């Protein structure tokens, strides 16, 4: 069995009731649901932060799109969509 650590968290009564209802619905423990929620949050947050850092790194390398190029791209897409109607 893998080693785990116990943590505590304070939840509003309404959220705790929802947590318990979900755990009951999926036939899992409250701890299991909380661990999965924390795992999902951490993975998504790390992915989001890596995405932001990639954008910052790209900008630092000068890999930017000018306002004029962006407006031209948008206008071309807008014209293309209007022509398809």
Backbone torsions as a table, in degrees:
resi	resn	phi	psi	omega
1	UNK	NA	139.2	-178.1
2	UNK	-75.1	152.8	-179.0
3	UNK	-78.2	134.2	177.7
4	UNK	-126.9	165.9	178.4
5	UNK	-125.2	139.3	177.9
6	UNK	-86.9	134.1	173.6
7	UNK	-127.3	165.0	176.6
8	UNK	-121.5	153.3	177.1
9	UNK	-146.6	149.3	177.2
10	UNK	-100.5	128.3	-179.9
11	UNK	-124.9	146.2	172.7
12	UNK	-65.6	149.3	-179.1
13	UNK	-55.1	-37.3	-179.3
14	UNK	-65.7	-40.9	178.9
15	UNK	-68.7	-39.5	177.9
16	UNK	-61.6	-40.6	178.4
17	UNK	-63.4	-41.0	177.5
18	UNK	-65.4	-41.3	178.1
19	UNK	-60.3	-47.3	179.9
20	UNK	-63.7	-39.3	178.9
21	UNK	-64.6	-42.2	178.4
22	UNK	-64.5	-46.7	179.8
23	UNK	-57.8	-42.1	179.3
24	UNK	-65.9	-43.2	-178.9
25	UNK	-60.5	-39.2	-177.5
26	UNK	-98.4	7.0	176.7
27	UNK	56.8	47.4	176.4
28	UNK	-128.2	164.1	178.2
29	UNK	-79.1	159.9	174.7
30	UNK	-57.0	-43.5	-178.9
31	UNK	-61.5	-39.4	-179.8
32	UNK	-63.6	-45.3	-179.6
33	UNK	-63.2	-44.1	179.7
34	UNK	-63.1	-43.1	179.6
35	UNK	-61.8	-41.9	178.2
36	UNK	-65.1	-39.9	179.0
37	UNK	-63.9	-43.8	178.5
38	UNK	-64.3	-43.6	178.7
39	UNK	-59.1	-47.1	-179.5
40	UNK	-62.4	-45.4	179.9
41	UNK	-60.9	-47.5	-177.4
42	UNK	-62.7	-44.9	179.9
43	UNK	-62.4	-45.5	179.6
44	UNK	-65.7	-39.9	-179.5
45	UNK	-66.7	-41.4	177.9
46	UNK	-65.2	-39.8	177.3
47	UNK	-63.5	-44.1	178.9
48	UNK	-61.8	-45.5	-179.8
49	UNK	-65.1	-35.6	176.5
50	UNK	-66.3	-39.2	177.5
51	UNK	-61.1	-46.0	178.5
52	UNK	-63.0	-43.8	-179.7
53	UNK	-63.6	-37.6	177.7
54	UNK	-61.9	-38.7	176.8
55	UNK	-66.3	-41.7	178.2
56	UNK	-63.9	-44.4	178.9
57	UNK	-61.9	-40.7	178.6
58	UNK	-63.1	-44.3	178.2
59	UNK	-64.3	-39.3	178.4
60	UNK	-63.0	-29.4	177.5
61	UNK	-83.7	-1.0	179.2
62	UNK	84.4	13.1	-179.7
63	UNK	-85.9	78.6	-175.6
64	UNK	-121.8	158.7	174.5
65	UNK	-109.2	130.4	-178.0
66	UNK	-72.1	158.8	176.8
67	UNK	-59.3	-41.5	-179.3
68	UNK	-63.7	-44.0	178.3
69	UNK	-63.6	-39.0	180.0
70	UNK	-67.1	-42.6	178.3
71	UNK	-64.0	-40.6	178.1
72	UNK	-63.9	-41.6	178.3
73	UNK	-62.6	-44.5	-179.3
74	UNK	-63.7	-44.6	179.8
75	UNK	-62.4	-40.9	178.0
76	UNK	-62.6	-42.6	178.2
77	UNK	-64.5	-40.2	179.8
78	UNK	-64.1	-46.1	178.0
79	UNK	-62.0	-41.7	179.8
80	UNK	-62.5	-41.7	178.8
81	UNK	-67.3	-40.0	180.0
82	UNK	-66.5	-36.0	-179.9
83	UNK	-70.4	-26.6	-178.2
84	UNK	-80.5	-12.5	-178.3
85	UNK	-74.6	NA	NA
